[in-house]
Amino acid sequence: MKRLLMIALPLCLFILLLPCAAASRTDDGDADCFSFTAWNGGFAVSRLTETGKSRETLTVPAAYEGLPVLALQEGAFAGSECLTEVRLLESLQFIADGAFRDCPALRGILLFQEDPSRCAVGQGLLEGTDAVISVPADRYAAYCTHYFWAMYAPWLRRMDEAPSLSPTPSPTPMKSVTRIRYEGNGGTVRGQDKMNLTREITYVHQRENTLQGTVWFEREGYVMTGWNTEPDGSGLAVGLGSRIDPQTAGTLYAQWLPCSPDADFDWETDGKSASITGYHGQGDICVLPEKHEGLSVRTVRTGAFRGTDFSLLVFSPSLRTVEEGAFQDCGINTLLLFDSLKTVSDACFSACRGPETLRINAATSPVYSGSYFDTFQDKYDSLLSLRGKKKLVLSSGSSGRYGYDSALLKQAFPDLEPVNMGVYAFTNALLQLQLILKQMEAGDILLYAPEFDAVPEQFCVSNRLDTGFWAMMEGNYDSAAKLDMGAFSGVFDSLGDYLSIRSRMPGKDYGVSPAHYDDDGNFYAFSTYNQYGDFILPRPNGETDGRLRHNIADYTVNSFPLETLQSLNTALSPFAEKGVSVFFTYTPRNVHSLTEASAPEARQALHQWLKENLAVPVISEIEDSLLPGRYFWLIDSHTGTEGASIHTQRVIRDLQNALTDAS
């Protein structure tokens, strides 16, 4: 099937420039700085020579002795204390974990590879270095949404500037059936005398993304905080850009809060913008103004709000920067902000009590639309639509959305509605599980299949948020508002990284659906997902039976200490308390992608260890989840079409046996 690749146009002018970004892509002048070893029909860099260790900048040559340089081995740059910049040319196909270990001065890695899927990386790419990775400007978004490179999104940068003022259009026409009327409710359409707008419903998603109201409506002295189905706010509330059932949203009314008086703040201006330097208001609700003396309010300075308490704190959509210590020793119940904010971190809220609820309104174009991150909200919409029905929820990383044939599950369990919630393994699954829990009811079934190459994330060993979580929330920020943020760490560090990343990505629109894309951003004219959430792009068997790429998993007891299993038990126990039946099974895995230590006897010992220490039934055998390499597609945990069918049939057998035993 011919694939149409959408080339994203960069949107943002801000960029971190690294020196020498225009290096020749065939530069081999530094060949004497490296030692090479034969690798897959070419060469790999094994280490630096003494000459190489003395250099501040190095370019890995594209070829050596007439053959391509394809890889960097573990420790390839070890021992270089003065190296500051490395250029990696397009021939490179693999970077081993720890390749840049012991490079304390390294600050920039320039990667000229246009296609992120052609350069394999593991989880330890930046082990031992604080460097950022600069990639071709027009491929920045592709790297940020690539399954493996996405984990490095906070460290990715664009090589140059190529601004675009218009969002990337949807590649397919959007179906319009009915409309939503948006009432200003005291506000007016920007630059016009109109009080309302009417917009067609796209039906691209099961629920509709609302207008980003601050882009369309204005009201002097007020900040728009959301939409509501009733003018007085007594109806169904929805955030700006978040989702609502089109059947309940005939008319949405803007909700406004008056800005706190200018006299409540101390100010600093520079002729271009205004900054808040202090606060001495008395109310427990504070709404930061958008303007001061005609200047946009852009910054909250260090110490400005130290020691104050709020039931509700609202950042205006004009705000761009919150400095460290701005809200030190504060008490905040609910914080509302806009995704036009660019700089924020945990240090801004040091020693802060709360916020418990974090609400985000969309004020900028979405950037993850059409990516696999975007599928989470579509899957979550399915969960919402099945309230009152018995559900079979499949939860895991991407191996789940690739590894199940939910039509077979529906056929085997006709009284259950399958929902495949598998999205992305390398983000903390605890957040996803808590959101899933809110939509499950007594009598439902959760089938949990964590990926073993992402144990910390899949076994919920931490309560720390990460950028992947926020990327999955972008399509409906209201989802994040359902969680108690006081129970998590790294909330604003991860949010700040996410906002910084997306500010350098091209704008899209909510009408771009992930149902026509694969993980690498390739567009298809037919649907790549079914109604259950399975990835159904036809995926043929491979021609050889071996490992596909650097995606190794360890199946030994040592990788699953007791505290790791207890963390997962803690995450899953609320489901049982709610009357949900929880079962543990194994994700499909290419048998050739296991570590050497994962011998059959080690796998059996691990299986027994999990059965003894997990608080939920382990219903499958490890051996049944291990398939020959020919049944996988591109990655060692993504099954092809036949592999998904084989794996699902085995899971059906296991689940039928488990339900029989339970009865």
C-alpha positions in Angstrom: 0.0 0.0 0.0 1.5 3.3 -1.0 2.1 5.6 1.9 1.9 9.4 1.8 4.3 11.0 4.2 3.2 14.4 5.5 6.2 16.7 5.9 5.6 19.0 8.8 6.4 22.7 8.5 8.0 24.3 11.7 5.9 26.9 13.4 7.9 28.5 16.1 10.6 31.1 15.8 12.3 30.2 19.0 15.2 27.7 18.6 18.4 26.7 20.2 21.2 27.0 17.6 24.2 24.7 18.0 27.4 25.7 16.2 28.5 24.2 12.9 25.0 22.8 12.2 25.7 22.9 8.5 28.6 20.4 8.6 29.2 18.4 5.5 27.2 15.1 5.5 30.1 13.2 3.9 32.9 14.7 6.2 35.5 12.0 6.9 38.3 14.4 8.1 38.1 13.0 11.7 38.5 9.3 10.7 41.9 9.2 12.6 40.1 10.1 15.8 38.2 6.8 16.0 38.8 3.1 16.2 36.5 0.9 14.1 35.2 -2.6 14.3 33.3 -4.6 11.6 29.5 -4.4 12.1 26.6 -5.6 9.8 28.5 -5.2 6.5 30.0 -1.9 7.5 31.8 -0.5 10.5 31.0 0.6 14.1 32.9 3.2 16.1 34.3 1.2 19.1 36.3 3.9 20.9 38.3 7.1 20.5 42.0 7.2 19.7 44.3 9.4 21.7 43.9 12.0 19.0 40.2 11.9 19.3 40.3 12.3 23.1 42.0 15.6 22.7 39.4 17.1 20.3 36.5 19.5 21.3 34.4 18.8 18.2 34.2 15.6 16.2 32.3 14.3 13.2 31.7 10.6 12.9 32.6 9.8 9.3 30.0 8.4 6.9 32.4 5.8 5.6 35.6 4.1 6.5 37.8 2.1 4.1 35.0 2.3 1.5 32.3 0.9 3.8 29.6 2.8 5.7 29.9 3.7 9.4 26.7 2.3 10.8 26.9 2.3 14.6 28.3 3.7 17.8 29.1 1.0 20.3 28.8 1.3 24.1 31.5 3.6 25.4 32.5 4.8 21.9 33.3 8.3 23.2 34.3 7.3 26.7 37.3 9.0 28.1 36.8 12.3 26.3 36.9 15.1 28.9 37.0 18.0 26.5 34.6 17.0 23.8 31.8 19.6 23.5 30.1 18.7 20.2 29.6 15.6 18.0 28.2 15.4 14.5 26.5 12.2 13.4 25.9 11.8 9.7 23.0 10.1 7.8 24.7 6.7 7.5 24.3 6.0 11.2 21.8 3.3 12.0 22.4 2.4 15.7 23.6 4.2 18.8 24.3 1.9 21.8 23.3 2.8 25.3 26.3 4.5 27.0 27.9 5.5 23.8 28.6 9.0 25.3 29.4 7.8 28.8 32.1 9.8 30.6 31.8 12.9 28.4 31.3 15.6 31.0 31.8 18.5 28.7 29.5 17.3 25.9 26.8 19.8 25.2 25.6 19.1 21.7 24.9 16.1 19.5 24.0 17.0 15.9 22.2 14.2 14.2 21.7 14.6 10.5 19.6 11.5 10.0 16.3 12.7 8.3 14.3 9.6 9.3 14.2 8.8 13.1 13.1 5.2 12.3 16.4 4.5 10.6 18.6 5.2 13.6 17.8 2.9 16.5 18.3 3.9 20.1 17.6 2.4 23.5 16.8 4.1 26.8 20.4 5.0 27.7 21.3 7.2 24.8 22.3 10.2 27.0 23.7 8.1 29.9 26.6 10.1 31.3 26.0 13.4 29.5 23.8 16.5 29.7 23.9 17.1 26.0 21.0 18.1 23.8 20.3 16.5 20.4 19.9 18.8 17.4 18.0 17.2 14.5 17.0 18.6 11.0 14.5 21.4 11.6 11.7 20.0 9.4 12.1 16.6 11.1 11.9 17.8 14.7 8.2 16.9 15.1 8.9 13.4 13.6 11.5 12.8 16.2 9.3 14.1 19.1 6.5 11.7 18.1 8.7 8.7 17.1 8.1 5.7 19.4 11.7 5.4 20.7 13.0 9.0 20.1 10.0 10.5 21.9 11.5 9.7 25.3 14.3 12.1 24.4 11.9 14.9 23.4 13.0 17.2 26.3 16.6 17.1 24.9 15.7 17.4 21.2 16.3 20.7 19.4 15.8 22.0 15.9 18.9 22.8 13.9 17.7 26.0 12.3 14.7 28.3 11.9 12.1 27.8 9.3 8.9 29.6 10.5 5.5 28.9 9.3 2.5 31.0 10.2 -0.2 28.6 9.3 -1.1 25.2 10.9 -0.5 22.0 8.9 -3.9 21.2 7.3 -5.8 18.0 7.7 -5.0 15.7 4.8 -8.5 14.5 4.5 -11.8 16.4 4.3 -13.7 16.5 7.5 -17.3 15.3 7.7 -19.7 18.0 8.8 -23.1 17.0 10.0 -24.3 19.6 12.6 -23.0 22.6 14.5 -22.2 24.0 17.9 -23.1 27.6 18.7 -20.6 29.5 20.8 -22.0 32.4 22.8 -19.7 35.2 24.1 -21.9 35.5 27.2 -20.7 39.0 27.9 -17.7 38.8 25.5 -17.5 39.6 21.9 -15.8 38.1 18.9 -12.3 39.6 18.6 -12.4 42.7 16.4 -16.1 42.4 15.7 -19.4 43.4 17.2 -20.7 39.9 17.0 -21.7 38.1 20.2 -21.5 34.5 18.9 -20.0 32.1 16.5 -21.3 28.9 14.9 -18.9 26.1 14.0 -19.5 22.7 12.3 -18.9 19.5 14.2 -16.2 17.5 12.5 -17.0 14.0 13.9 -13.4 13.1 13.4 -13.3 12.0 17.1 -16.1 10.4 19.1 -16.4 13.6 21.1 -15.8 17.1 19.8 -13.0 19.5 20.6 -14.4 22.9 21.5 -13.1 26.2 20.2 -10.1 27.7 21.9 -12.2 30.6 23.2 -9.5 33.2 24.0 -8.5 33.1 20.3 -12.0 34.0 19.3 -13.6 36.0 22.1 -12.5 38.9 24.2 -13.9 40.8 27.2 -11.9 43.7 28.7 -10.9 43.1 32.3 -11.8 39.4 32.2 -10.2 36.1 31.6 -12.1 33.3 29.8 -12.0 30.1 31.9 -14.0 27.7 29.9 -17.3 26.8 28.3 -20.6 25.6 29.8 -23.9 24.4 28.5 -25.7 27.0 30.7 -25.0 30.7 30.8 -24.6 30.8 34.6 -22.2 27.9 34.6 -24.6 25.5 36.3 -24.6 23.1 33.3 -21.9 20.8 31.9 -18.5 22.5 32.0 -15.7 21.9 29.4 -12.3 23.5 29.1 -11.2 25.5 26.0 -10.1 23.0 23.4 -11.2 20.0 25.4 -13.8 17.5 24.4 -17.5 17.2 24.8 -20.3 14.9 23.5 -21.7 16.7 20.5 -25.2 15.5 21.4 -25.1 17.6 24.6 -23.4 20.7 23.2 -25.9 22.5 21.0 -24.9 25.8 22.5 -21.9 26.6 24.7 -21.5 29.7 26.7 -18.2 31.4 27.6 -17.4 31.5 31.2 -15.5 34.6 32.5 -13.7 35.7 35.7 -12.8 39.3 36.4 -9.1 40.0 36.6 -7.8 40.9 40.0 -7.3 44.7 40.4 -4.0 46.1 39.2 -3.6 47.6 42.7 -3.3 44.1 44.2 0.0 43.6 42.4 3.4 45.2 42.2 4.7 45.8 38.7 7.8 46.1 36.6 7.7 47.2 33.0 10.3 47.5 30.2 8.3 49.2 27.5 7.5 45.9 25.8 5.8 43.8 28.5 4.8 43.8 32.2 6.0 41.6 35.0 4.4 40.9 38.4 6.9 41.4 41.2 4.6 41.3 44.2 1.1 40.6 45.4 -0.9 42.0 48.4 -4.5 41.1 47.5 -6.9 39.8 50.1 -9.3 37.4 48.4 -8.8 33.6 48.0 -9.3 33.9 44.2 -6.7 35.5 42.1 -6.9 36.1 38.4 -3.8 37.5 36.8 -4.5 40.3 34.4 -3.7 40.1 30.7 -2.7 43.7 30.5 -1.0 46.4 32.6 -0.9 49.9 31.4 -1.5 48.6 27.9 1.3 46.1 28.0 0.9 42.3 28.0 1.6 40.6 31.3 4.3 38.1 30.4 6.2 37.2 33.6 5.7 36.4 37.3 9.0 37.2 39.1 10.7 35.3 41.9 9.0 35.7 45.3 6.0 37.6 43.9 3.4 35.5 45.6 5.5 34.0 48.5 3.3 32.8 51.4 -0.1 33.5 49.9 -3.1 31.0 49.8 -5.7 30.6 47.1 -8.7 28.4 46.5 -8.4 29.3 42.8 -5.4 30.8 41.0 -5.8 31.7 37.3 -2.9 32.5 35.0 -3.9 34.7 32.1 -3.3 33.4 28.5 -0.8 36.2 28.0 1.6 34.8 30.6 4.8 33.2 29.2 7.2 32.8 32.1 6.9 31.9 35.8 10.3 32.3 37.6 11.7 30.0 40.2 10.3 30.7 43.7 7.4 32.8 42.3 4.9 30.8 44.4 7.1 29.6 47.2 5.3 28.5 50.4 1.9 29.1 48.9 -1.3 27.1 49.3 -3.2 26.5 46.1 -6.3 24.3 45.7 -6.9 24.8 42.0 -4.7 26.3 39.4 -5.9 27.1 35.9 -3.4 28.0 33.2 -3.1 28.1 29.4 -0.8 26.1 27.1 0.6 29.4 25.8 2.7 29.4 28.9 6.3 28.6 28.0 8.4 28.4 31.1 7.4 26.8 34.4 9.0 24.2 36.8 8.6 22.6 40.2 11.0 25.2 41.5 8.3 27.9 40.9 6.1 26.2 43.5 8.8 25.1 46.1 7.3 24.2 49.5 3.9 24.8 48.0 0.8 23.1 49.3 -1.0 22.0 46.1 -2.3 22.5 43.6 -4.6 19.5 44.0 -6.4 20.3 40.7 -4.6 21.5 37.6 -6.8 22.8 34.8 -5.3 23.6 31.4 -7.0 25.6 28.7 -5.8 25.3 25.1 -4.7 28.6 23.6 -2.4 27.3 20.9 -2.8 24.8 18.0 -2.3 21.2 19.0 0.9 19.6 17.8 0.4 15.9 18.6 -2.8 15.5 16.5 -2.5 12.3 14.4 0.3 10.8 16.4 0.0 7.7 18.6 0.0 10.0 21.7 -3.3 11.4 20.3 -4.9 7.9 20.4 -5.2 7.9 24.2 -8.1 10.4 24.1 -9.9 8.5 21.4 -9.6 5.4 23.4 -10.7 7.2 26.5 -13.7 8.5 24.6 -14.6 4.9 24.0 -14.5 4.1 27.7 -16.7 7.1 28.5 -19.3 5.9 25.9 -19.5 2.4 27.4 -20.7 3.5 30.9 -23.2 1.0 32.1 -21.9 -1.8 29.9 -19.5 -4.6 30.9 -16.1 -3.8 29.5 -12.9 -5.8 28.8 -10.1 -3.1 29.1 -6.7 -4.0 27.6 -4.0 -1.9 29.2 -0.3 -1.9 28.2 2.2 0.0 26.1 2.2 0.0 22.3 2.6 -3.8 22.3 -1.1 -3.9 23.3 -2.4 -1.8 20.4 -0.3 -3.8 18.0 -0.7 -7.2 19.7 -4.5 -7.7 20.1 -7.2 -8.6 17.7 -10.2 -7.3 19.7 -12.7 -8.6 17.1 -11.6 -12.1 18.2 -12.0 -11.0 21.8 -15.5 -9.7 21.2 -16.4 -13.0 19.4 -15.1 -15.0 22.3 -16.7 -12.8 25.0 -19.9 -11.4 23.4 -21.1 -9.9 26.7 -18.0 -7.8 27.1 -17.0 -4.6 25.1 -13.3 -4.6 24.4 -11.4 -1.4 24.7 -7.7 -1.4 23.8 -6.1 1.3 25.9 -2.5 0.5 24.8 -0.6 3.6 23.8 3.0 4.1 24.7 5.2 2.0 27.1 7.8 4.6 28.0 5.6 6.9 30.1 4.4 6.3 33.6 1.5 3.9 33.4 0.2 5.0 36.9 -1.4 8.1 35.4 -3.2 6.1 32.7 -4.4 3.4 35.1 -5.9 6.1 37.4 -7.8 7.7 34.6 -8.9 4.2 33.3 -10.1 3.4 36.9 -12.4 6.4 36.9 -14.4 4.9 34.0 -14.6 1.3 35.1 -17.4 -0.3 37.0 -18.1 -3.4 39.1 -18.2 -6.5 36.8 -15.7 -5.0 34.3 -12.4 -6.8 33.5 -8.9 -5.2 33.3 -6.3 -7.3 31.5 -2.9 -5.8 32.3 0.1 -6.7 30.1 3.1 -4.5 30.9 6.1 -4.4 28.6 9.3 -5.8 30.1 11.6 -3.4 28.3 10.0 -0.5 30.2 9.7 -1.9 33.7 9.9 1.3 35.7 7.1 2.9 33.7 4.9 -0.1 33.2 5.2 -1.3 36.9 4.5 2.1 38.2 7.6 2.3 40.4 7.3 6.1 40.6 4.6 8.8 41.0 6.6 11.2 38.8 4.9 12.8 35.8 6.7 12.9 32.4 6.3 14.6 29.1 4.6 11.6 27.5 1.7 12.0 29.8 1.1 15.6 28.8 1.4 14.7 25.1 -1.5 12.2 25.7 -3.5 14.9 27.5 -3.2 17.5 24.7 -6.3 16.3 22.8 -8.4 16.8 26.0 -6.7 18.6 28.8 -9.9 18.1 31.0 -8.7 14.5 31.5 -5.7 15.7 33.5 -8.0 17.8 35.7 -9.6 14.5 36.9 -6.3 13.6 38.8 -5.2 14.8 42.2 -1.9 16.4 41.2 -0.9 16.6 44.9 -0.3 12.8 44.7 2.4 13.2 42.0 5.9 14.6 41.7 7.5 16.4 38.8 4.2 18.0 37.8 5.6 21.3 36.7 9.0 20.1 35.6 7.3 17.7 33.1 4.7 20.3 32.1 7.4 22.9 31.5 9.4 20.4 29.3 6.2 19.6 27.4 5.3 23.2 26.8 8.9 23.9 25.6 8.9 20.9 23.3 5.5 21.8 21.7 6.5 25.4 21.2 9.1 24.2 18.6 6.7 21.9 16.8 4.4 22.8 13.9 0.8 23.6 14.7 -1.9 21.2 13.5 -5.7 21.1 14.2 -8.0 18.8 16.1 -9.4 17.5 12.8 -6.2 15.5 12.2 -7.1 12.0 13.4 -4.5 9.3 14.4 -6.8 6.8 12.7 -5.0 7.5 9.4 -1.4 7.3 10.6 1.3 4.9 11.8 3.8 5.5 14.5 6.2 7.2 12.2 3.7 9.8 11.0 3.0 8.1 7.6 -0.5 8.9 6.3 -2.9 6.3 4.9 -6.1 6.8 3.0 -7.8 4.0 5.0 -8.2 3.6 8.8 -5.2 2.3 10.7 -7.2 1.7 13.9 -10.5 -0.1 14.5 -13.3 0.9 16.8 -11.7 -1.1 19.7 -8.4 0.8 19.6 -6.3 -1.9 17.8 -3.7 -0.8 15.3 -5.0 -2.6 12.2 -2.6 -1.4 9.4 -1.9 -4.6 7.4 1.5 -5.9 8.7 2.9 -8.9 6.8 5.2 -11.5 8.4 8.9 -11.0 8.1 11.1 -13.0 5.7 13.7 -13.8 8.4 13.4 -15.1 11.9 15.7 -12.9 14.1 15.8 -9.7 16.2 14.5 -6.7 14.4 16.0 -3.8 16.3 17.6 -2.7 19.6 14.7 -3.3 21.9 16.0 -5.9 24.3 14.0 -7.1 27.4 15.3 -9.0 30.4 13.2 -11.9 31.7 14.9 -12.6 34.9 14.0 -12.2 38.6 16.7 -9.7 39.1 14.9 -7.2 36.9 11.7 -7.4 39.0 12.7 -6.8 42.7 9.9 -7.2 45.2 9.5 -3.4 45.6 8.8 -3.1 41.9 6.0 -5.7 42.1 4.6 -4.1 45.2 4.4 -0.8 43.3 2.3 -2.5 40.6 0.1 -4.1 43.3 -0.5 -0.7 44.8 -1.6 0.7 41.4 -3.9 -2.3 40.6 -5.5 -2.8 44.0 -8.1 0.1 43.6 -9.6 -1.8 40.7 -10.4 -4.8 42.8 -11.8 -2.6 45.5 -14.2 -1.2 42.9 -15.3 -4.7 41.9 -13.2 -4.9 38.7 -11.6 -8.3 37.9 -7.9 -7.7 37.2 -5.7 -10.3 35.4 -2.1 -10.2 34.5 -0.8 -11.5 31.2 2.3 -11.1 29.1 3.0 -8.8 26.2 4.0 -10.4 22.9 7.8 -10.4 22.5 10.2 -11.5 19.8 12.0 -14.5 21.4 15.3 -13.3 19.8 15.1 -9.9 21.6 15.7 -11.3 25.1 18.9 -10.8 27.1 21.4 -13.7 27.2 20.5 -14.2 30.9 16.8 -14.8 29.9 17.3 -18.5 29.4 14.3 -20.9 29.7 15.0 -21.7 33.3 15.3 -18.0 34.2 12.0 -17.3 32.5 10.3 -20.1 34.5 11.8 -18.7 37.7 10.5 -15.3 36.8 7.0 -16.6 36.0 6.9 -18.4 39.4 8.2 -15.2 41.1 5.4 -13.1 39.6 2.7 -15.6 40.5 3.9 -15.6 44.1 4.2 -11.9 44.5 1.6 -10.2 42.3 -1.7 -9.5 44.0 -3.6 -10.3 40.9 -3.8 -13.7 39.0 -1.1 -14.3 36.4 -3.2 -16.2 33.8 -0.7 -16.9 31.1 2.7 -18.6 30.6 5.7 -16.6 29.6 6.5 -19.1 26.9 3.2 -18.5 25.1 4.0 -14.8 24.8 7.3 -15.4 23.1 7.0 -15.7 19.3 9.4 -16.2 16.4 10.8 -13.0 14.9 8.9 -13.4 11.7 5.6 -12.6 13.5 6.8 -9.0 14.4 6.7 -5.8 12.4 9.6 -3.3 12.6 10.0 -3.6 16.4 10.4 -6.6 18.6 7.3 -6.0 20.6 5.0 -5.0 17.7 3.3 -8.0 16.2 2.4 -8.3 12.6 -1.2 -9.1 11.7 -0.8 -12.9 12.0 1.2 -12.5 15.2 -1.6 -10.4 16.8 -4.1 -13.1 15.9 -1.9 -15.9 17.4 -1.3 -13.9 20.6 -4.9 -13.0 21.0 -6.1 -16.6 20.6 -3.8 -17.7 23.4 -5.0 -14.8 25.6 -8.6 -15.8 24.9 -7.9 -19.3 26.1 -6.1 -18.1 29.2 -8.9 -15.6 30.1 -11.6 -18.2 29.6 -9.8 -20.6 31.9 -9.3 -17.8 34.5 -13.0 -16.8 34.4 -14.0 -20.5 34.8 -11.7 -20.9 37.8 -13.0 -17.7 39.3 -16.6 -18.9 39.1 
